[in-house]
Amino acid sequence: MNNTLPLETRSLILRQFSPSDTPKVFAMSLESGMRQWIPDQVYDSEETASEVLDYLIGQYSSPDVPAQAPYVLGVCLKDSGELIGHVGLSPAEGQIEIGYATELKYQGKGYATEAVAAMSDLGLAAFNLPSILGIVASENAGSCKVLERAGFELAGESLRPMHGETRLVKTYQKLNKTVVR
């Protein structure tokens, strides 16, 4: 997988995290959107953020990604190199799920959609996956739009546990059109 990185899109660079990203990852984890939609990625200290990054960095060489362990990349602006979020693939429900977050001041500019489209296309091809899921709280309209614009189709909606509470959840799916089923 490393031979395809960093991955450049029109506006972004998707790259592996480094320990120097810790302060920014910690700061982004404290934003209101993270608290509301992905509270398990809110860190209580920079030390905790560093431990999480060390774990994610350690997964880059694992043969188990993304089937058994997460594969998460930093999302950076191409023109400045500034880290503005993350996008990754993780095991979920016996399949692979895409996860993502963008710093609040960069939301609504199409960056999350661009990152999700690039990562899902890369993941489908590099790991020869039959599909990738996008699992999101139904009331998170912005995240639903990101998935839809990135080529995911709604597969269903159900009441289920998510981040420690029962919520109405939409499940999206992006199929690998090159895999023979």
C-alpha positions as CSV (number, residue, x, y, z in Angstrom):
1,M,0.0,0.0,0.0
2,N,2.9,2.4,0.7
3,N,3.8,2.6,-2.9
4,T,0.6,4.5,-3.7
5,L,1.2,7.1,-1.0
6,P,1.0,10.0,-0.6
7,L,-2.2,10.0,-2.6
8,E,-2.9,13.4,-4.3
9,T,-6.3,14.5,-5.4
10,R,-7.4,17.8,-6.9
11,S,-7.1,19.7,-3.6
12,L,-5.7,17.3,-1.1
13,I,-2.8,15.0,-0.1
14,L,-3.7,11.8,1.8
15,R,-0.6,10.7,3.7
16,Q,0.5,8.5,6.6
17,F,0.4,10.1,10.0
18,S,3.6,11.0,11.8
19,P,4.2,11.7,15.5
20,S,4.6,15.4,14.7
21,D,0.8,15.4,13.9
22,T,-0.1,14.9,17.6
23,P,-0.8,18.5,18.6
24,K,-3.1,19.1,15.6
25,V,-4.9,15.7,16.0
26,F,-5.5,16.5,19.7
27,A,-6.8,20.0,18.9
28,M,-9.2,18.6,16.2
29,S,-10.4,15.9,18.6
30,L,-11.8,18.6,20.9
31,E,-14.1,20.2,18.3
32,S,-17.9,20.1,18.8
33,G,-18.5,17.9,15.7
34,M,-16.1,15.2,17.1
35,R,-17.9,15.3,20.5
36,Q,-21.3,15.0,18.8
37,W,-20.6,12.4,16.1
38,I,-17.5,10.4,17.0
39,P,-17.0,10.8,20.8
40,D,-14.6,7.9,21.0
41,Q,-12.1,10.0,19.0
42,V,-12.1,12.8,21.5
43,Y,-8.9,12.7,23.5
44,D,-8.4,13.8,27.1
45,S,-4.8,14.8,26.6
46,E,-2.1,15.3,24.0
47,E,-0.5,12.1,25.4
48,T,-3.6,10.1,24.6
49,A,-3.7,11.5,21.1
50,S,0.0,10.5,20.7
51,E,-0.7,7.0,21.9
52,V,-3.6,6.7,19.3
53,L,-1.3,8.0,16.6
54,D,1.5,5.6,17.5
55,Y,-1.0,2.8,17.2
56,L,-2.3,4.0,13.8
57,I,1.3,4.5,12.5
58,G,2.1,0.9,13.6
59,Q,-0.7,-0.4,11.5
60,Y,0.8,0.9,8.2
61,S,3.1,-2.2,8.0
62,S,0.5,-4.7,9.2
63,P,-0.8,-7.3,6.8
64,D,-4.1,-7.3,8.7
65,V,-5.3,-3.8,7.4
66,P,-8.1,-3.1,6.9
67,A,-9.7,-6.5,7.6
68,Q,-8.5,-6.7,11.2
69,A,-7.0,-3.3,12.0
70,P,-7.6,0.3,10.9
71,Y,-5.7,1.9,8.1
72,V,-6.0,5.7,8.6
73,L,-4.4,8.5,6.7
74,G,-4.1,12.2,7.4
75,V,-5.9,14.6,5.1
76,C,-3.8,17.6,4.1
77,L,-4.5,20.6,1.9
78,K,-2.3,20.3,-1.2
79,D,-1.4,24.0,-1.4
80,S,-0.2,24.4,2.2
81,G,0.4,20.9,3.5
82,E,-1.8,21.7,6.5
83,L,-3.4,18.7,8.2
84,I,-7.2,19.2,8.2
85,G,-8.6,15.8,9.1
86,H,-8.4,12.0,8.6
87,V,-9.9,9.3,6.5
88,G,-9.5,5.6,7.0
89,L,-10.7,2.0,6.5
90,S,-11.6,-0.2,9.5
91,P,-13.1,-3.6,10.1
92,A,-16.9,-3.4,10.8
93,E,-19.6,-6.1,11.0
94,G,-17.4,-8.6,9.1
95,Q,-16.9,-6.0,6.3
96,I,-14.8,-2.8,5.9
97,E,-16.1,0.7,6.9
98,I,-14.8,4.1,5.9
99,G,-14.5,6.7,8.6
100,Y,-13.6,10.4,8.2
101,A,-13.5,13.7,9.9
102,T,-12.6,17.2,8.8
103,E,-11.6,20.2,10.9
104,L,-14.7,22.4,11.5
105,K,-13.3,25.4,9.7
106,Y,-12.8,23.3,6.5
107,Q,-16.2,21.7,6.5
108,G,-18.6,22.5,3.7
109,K,-15.8,22.9,1.1
110,G,-15.9,19.4,-0.5
111,Y,-12.7,18.2,1.2
112,A,-14.4,15.3,3.1
113,T,-16.1,14.1,-0.1
114,E,-12.8,14.3,-2.0
115,A,-11.0,12.4,0.7
116,V,-13.7,9.7,1.1
117,A,-13.9,9.2,-2.7
118,A,-10.1,8.9,-3.0
119,M,-9.7,6.6,0.0
120,S,-12.6,4.3,-1.0
121,D,-11.4,4.0,-4.6
122,L,-7.9,3.3,-3.3
123,G,-9.2,0.8,-0.7
124,L,-11.4,-1.1,-3.2
125,A,-8.5,-1.4,-5.6
126,A,-5.5,-2.0,-3.3
127,F,-7.3,-4.5,-1.0
128,N,-9.6,-5.9,-3.7
129,L,-12.6,-5.5,-1.5
130,P,-16.1,-6.3,-2.8
131,S,-17.5,-3.2,-1.1
132,I,-16.9,-0.6,1.6
133,L,-19.6,0.5,4.1
134,G,-20.3,4.0,5.3
135,I,-22.1,3.9,8.7
136,V,-23.5,7.2,10.0
137,A,-26.1,8.6,12.3
138,S,-29.2,9.5,10.2
139,E,-29.4,13.0,11.7
140,N,-25.8,13.7,10.6
141,A,-26.9,15.2,7.3
142,G,-23.5,16.6,6.3
143,S,-21.9,13.2,6.7
144,C,-24.7,11.5,4.7
145,K,-24.1,14.0,1.9
146,V,-20.4,13.3,1.9
147,L,-21.0,9.6,1.4
148,E,-23.6,10.2,-1.3
149,R,-21.4,12.6,-3.2
150,A,-18.5,10.2,-2.9
151,G,-20.4,7.4,-4.7
152,F,-21.9,5.5,-1.9
153,E,-25.5,4.3,-2.1
154,L,-28.0,4.0,0.8
155,A,-28.3,0.3,1.7
156,G,-30.6,0.7,4.8
157,E,-31.6,2.5,7.9
158,S,-32.1,1.0,11.3
159,L,-32.1,1.7,15.0
160,R,-28.9,0.4,16.6
161,P,-26.1,1.1,19.0
162,M,-23.6,3.7,17.9
163,H,-20.9,5.3,20.0
164,G,-22.5,4.2,23.2
165,E,-26.1,5.1,22.5
166,T,-29.0,3.8,20.4
167,R,-29.5,5.9,17.3
168,L,-31.2,5.8,13.9
169,V,-28.3,4.9,11.6
170,K,-27.9,4.9,7.9
171,T,-25.7,2.3,6.2
172,Y,-24.3,3.2,2.8
173,Q,-22.3,1.0,0.5
174,K,-19.8,1.5,-2.3
175,L,-19.4,-1.5,-4.5
176,N,-16.2,-2.6,-6.3
177,K,-17.4,-2.9,-9.8
178,T,-14.2,-4.8,-10.9
179,V,-14.6,-7.7,-8.4
180,V,-16.3,-10.8,-9.7
181,R,-19.0,-11.9,-7.3
